Amino acid sequence: MKVTLSIATLIFSATLLAACGNQEPGISHNTAESATSDTGSITETDNRSTLSSSDNVKWDEIKDPLIDNAIKEKLKASVEAIVAKNVEAFHKTLGPDVGTEHDYLLDNPVNFTDVDKAYEENGRTLVQVGGKKQGDDTKEMGYTFYFEKDKSGEWQIITID
């Protein structure tokens, strides 16, 4: 009897530890999608996760002289945060004075497909990321990201249209 009880306790303990070990700290499993701020990886947790995507953007093929690596990385992180509906990760991509005025963008499921040619306007670099609104394959849409260098020379997203 003691052996059976010991084996049952051992199996229960191993199962409990395995279940606890599969949890990722800092990720809420109650949201449609969330991204870890350290890696930018996306965890999909329900069927709404297919409503938006940045998988079709060919980030490595962007060869625009106005889009340097710093802009590309910040743009990619921002688009992925929008797709993941991760407010915290999204705010990390924005300039320090932007605030929460663009949080509504996380509510629009978009299948992002391309990055248009960038252009300069009043010392800013503007980059449009295009796609289609999910649920309506015919409705083209996109966001224009306005980049400006801060006092230290780092690119910041200062607004999004």
N, C-alpha and C positions, 0 to 999 in steps of 0.2 A: 504494500500500500504506500509506504514512504517513497519508494522508487517511482511509482506512477505519479504521485503528487509532485515529486521533484522534477520529473520530466515535463509534466503539464505546466509547472511554474516556469521552467526554463523556456519552453516553447512560447508561452504567453509573453515573457519578458523580451525574448528575441523579436517577436512580432511587434510589440510596442516600440521597441528601440528602432526597428526598421521603419515603422510608420513615422516616427518622429524625425528620423534621419532624412526622410524624403522631403521635408519642408524646407523651403528657401526663406531665410530670414529677410524681413523687409519687403516682402511681396504680398500684396493683398490678393487673395484668391476669390474675392467677392466682386471684382470689377470685370468688365468685358475683356480688357487687356491691360497689362501693366508691363513696364520696362524697368529693369534694374538700372539704377543710376550709374553703377560702376562699369557695366559692360555694354549697356544699350541693347541687350538682347530682349526679345519680346516673348512673353508668356501668354498664350491664348487659353482662356478658361471657359468660354462658352461659344455658342454658334454665332454670336455677333462679331467674333474675331475675323470673320471672312468679309465683313462689310467694307473694310478699307485696307489699303496696302500700299507699300512703297517698293515692293519687290520688282516691279516692272521698270523702275528707273535704273538706267545703266550708269551708276555712279562712277565706275572706273573709266568709262568712255567719254567723260566730260573733258573737253579740250579747249575751253574758252580762256583766252588770255586774261580776262577780267575775273575769272573764278579761280583763285589760287587755292592751295590745299586747306588753308585756314577757313576760307569761306565755304569750301565744299564740305568740310567736316562739320562745321556749325550748321550748315543748311541741312545736311543729311540727318544730324541728330535732332534738329527741330522737326523735320518731316516725320521721322520715325516716332517722335514723342506725340505728334498730332495723331498719327495712325494708331498708336498704342493708347491714346487718350490718357496719357500720363502727365498730369499737370505739373508735378514737381520737376520731371525731366525737361518738360517744355520750358518752364521758367528759367532753368539753368542755361538754356540756349539763347535767351533774350538779354538785351542790354539791361544794366541795373536800374534804369529809370523807366522801363516799359510798364511794369506792374502787371495787372491781370486783365487789361483791356482786350487781349486777344484770346482769352480762354474759350470763347464761343467757337473758335475754329475746331476744337476737339470734339464738338458735337456733330460735325458734318462728315459722314463717312465718305471718303474719297479713295478712288483707285488711282494713285499717282503714277504717271507713265513717263514723263519726260521733264528735262530741265531746258528751258529756252536759252537763247543767247543773252548774256548779260549786257547791260548798258550803264553808262555813267550819267548821273544827273545831279548837279549842284554838289559835287564832291562825294556823292554816295554811289554805291554800286547796287543796281537793282537786278534781281534774279527772279524770274517767274518759273514756278514749278506747276506743270499742267497735269490734268487728268480728267477723269470722268466721275460724276457724282454716282455713287452706288445706288442701285435700284433703278437707274435711268441711264442706260448705256449710251444714249444719244446726247445727254447734257454735258457738254464740255465745261470744265471749270478749272480754275487755278488760283494760286496765291502768289503775290509778288512780295518778295522779302527785300527789305531795304537795309543794306549794310553800310555802316559808317565806322571809321576808325576812331577809337577813343584816344585819350591823351597819351596813353602808353603805346599806341600804334597797333592795338589789337582790334580785329574786326568785331563789331557788335551788331546784332539785329536790333534796329531801332523802331521798326514798325513793320506790319504785314497788312497788305491789302488783298 
